[in-house]
Amino acid sequence: MEVLERLEIGIRALLERHELLREENRRLADGISVLTREKRILEKENRDLHESLARQEVLRIEALRRIDVLLRKIQDYEKVE
């Protein structure tokens, strides 16, 4: 009888441990889902920021080109006078 009782106690302990591990696994899976969603959001935000930065760089280069053209016009005008 003593062996059966120890076996029953051991099985109950294993079943309780199994249930705890299942709950922890569910919590971790939920956490992974949340982190995966956040990662996708941050990746999209990062792509958007890179695209915006690229557009701003194009605008900056165009502005510098226009300033150079204006400066050359001023220099040419000063040479004529």
LOPAVO-530385 format. One record per residue (C-alpha): residue number from 1; chain; z, x, y. Coordinates in Angstrom, 3 decimals, decimal comma. Layout:
N
(NUM; "A"; (Z; X; Y)),
...
end
This chain:
81
(1; "A"; (0,000; 0,000; 0,000)),
(2; "A"; (0,866; 2,740; 2,426)),
(3; "A"; (-2,619; 4,207; 2,096)),
(4; "A"; (-4,216; 0,813; 2,841)),
(5; "A"; (-2,015; 0,332; 5,891)),
(6; "A"; (-2,955; 3,757; 7,218)),
(7; "A"; (-6,599; 2,967; 6,537)),
(8; "A"; (-6,317; -0,353; 8,394)),
(9; "A"; (-4,597; 1,360; 11,336)),
(10; "A"; (-7,271; 4,060; 11,372)),
(11; "A"; (-10,066; 1,491; 11,271)),
(12; "A"; (-8,478; -0,548; 14,074)),
(13; "A"; (-8,149; 2,613; 16,151)),
(14; "A"; (-11,780; 3,503; 15,488)),
(15; "A"; (-12,931; 0,003; 16,416)),
(16; "A"; (-10,912; 0,114; 19,642)),
(17; "A"; (-12,331; 3,531; 20,465)),
(18; "A"; (-15,822; 2,254; 19,682)),
(19; "A"; (-15,365; -0,677; 22,053)),
(20; "A"; (-14,064; 1,607; 24,812)),
(21; "A"; (-17,069; 3,877; 24,349)),
(22; "A"; (-19,444; 0,892; 24,484)),
(23; "A"; (-17,846; -0,259; 27,758)),
(24; "A"; (-18,074; 3,245; 29,192)),
(25; "A"; (-21,692; 3,450; 28,073)),
(26; "A"; (-22,444; 0,143; 29,871)),
(27; "A"; (-20,760; 1,404; 33,043)),
(28; "A"; (-22,697; 4,653; 32,901)),
(29; "A"; (-25,964; 2,803; 32,265)),
(30; "A"; (-25,263; 0,587; 35,289)),
(31; "A"; (-24,525; 3,673; 37,354)),
(32; "A"; (-27,772; 5,271; 36,237)),
(33; "A"; (-29,665; 2,125; 37,224)),
(34; "A"; (-28,118; 2,170; 40,686)),
(35; "A"; (-28,837; 5,871; 41,126)),
(36; "A"; (-32,413; 5,416; 39,905)),
(37; "A"; (-32,994; 2,657; 42,477)),
(38; "A"; (-31,457; 4,787; 45,218)),
(39; "A"; (-33,604; 7,739; 44,161)),
(40; "A"; (-36,774; 5,632; 44,375)),
(41; "A"; (-35,760; 4,408; 47,835)),
(42; "A"; (-35,058; 7,967; 49,011)),
(43; "A"; (-38,327; 9,239; 47,533)),
(44; "A"; (-40,255; 6,541; 49,408)),
(45; "A"; (-38,377; 7,323; 52,605)),
(46; "A"; (-39,159; 11,006; 52,097)),
(47; "A"; (-42,875; 10,268; 51,587)),
(48; "A"; (-42,897; 8,068; 54,690)),
(49; "A"; (-41,203; 10,790; 56,727)),
(50; "A"; (-43,675; 13,412; 55,494)),
(51; "A"; (-46,584; 11,150; 56,431)),
(52; "A"; (-45,060; 10,492; 59,837)),
(53; "A"; (-44,504; 14,207; 60,354)),
(54; "A"; (-48,128; 14,900; 59,434)),
(55; "A"; (-49,310; 12,257; 61,931)),
(56; "A"; (-47,061; 13,722; 64,624)),
(57; "A"; (-48,450; 17,190; 63,925)),
(58; "A"; (-52,002; 15,886; 64,337)),
(59; "A"; (-51,003; 14,283; 67,647)),
(60; "A"; (-49,302; 17,499; 68,791)),
(61; "A"; (-52,360; 19,579; 67,976)),
(62; "A"; (-54,602; 17,103; 69,782)),
(63; "A"; (-52,308; 17,133; 72,827)),
(64; "A"; (-52,354; 20,948; 72,896)),
(65; "A"; (-56,136; 20,936; 72,633)),
(66; "A"; (-56,407; 18,510; 75,547)),
(67; "A"; (-53,980; 20,607; 77,614)),
(68; "A"; (-56,083; 23,704; 76,891)),
(69; "A"; (-59,207; 21,859; 78,047)),
(70; "A"; (-57,461; 20,783; 81,255)),
(71; "A"; (-56,196; 24,318; 81,896)),
(72; "A"; (-59,694; 25,714; 81,441)),
(73; "A"; (-61,042; 23,131; 83,886)),
(74; "A"; (-58,386; 24,142; 86,422)),
(75; "A"; (-59,179; 27,836; 85,914)),
(76; "A"; (-62,904; 27,162; 86,258)),
(77; "A"; (-62,266; 25,132; 89,407)),
(78; "A"; (-60,162; 27,929; 90,892)),
(79; "A"; (-62,938; 30,425; 90,165)),
(80; "A"; (-65,450; 28,287; 92,038)),
(81; "A"; (-63,310; 28,150; 95,173)),
end
